[in-house]
Amino acid sequence: MIERMNFKTLRTMYLSRIDRISICDWKTRNYENFRFPQLVPPSYDNFSVRGIGLITSEFYDEDGNLDLLPCIEIMVMKDELEE
């Protein structure tokens, strides 16, 4: 049996503090981008990690300019047992 990992475990044990992150909802395919893992809100902590990959996504720099940068995409899903 494969154990599920939640986002909090992934963040604290496997992600670098400087990784850019795109969090994508498994069901809706909506996503949010974060320049650093510590900026991801704790509301994602109990979401199950469904997949991990590398993509290029939109990030804004300090001047408000749009950059397309490589990042880690993490597919997450709210654990239906917790709802």
C-alpha positions, 0 to 999 in steps of 0.5 A: 500500500502506498502512503499518501504524503501531505504538503506539510511533509513535502515542504518541511522535508524535501523542498529547498527554501529557494524553490519556486512553487506552483500549487495546482488543485487536482480537481479544478486545475486552478493554480497559485504560484509562490516564489518560496515554499515558506510563502505557501499558506498553511491552509495547504498543509493537510492537502494530499500530494498527488503529483510533482513535476517541473513546469515554466510558469508566471512570476512577477519580479519586484518591479511588477514585471512578468517573468516566465520561470521554471518551477516545481509544480505540485498537484494537491488534493484536499483529503476527502476523508477530512471534509 
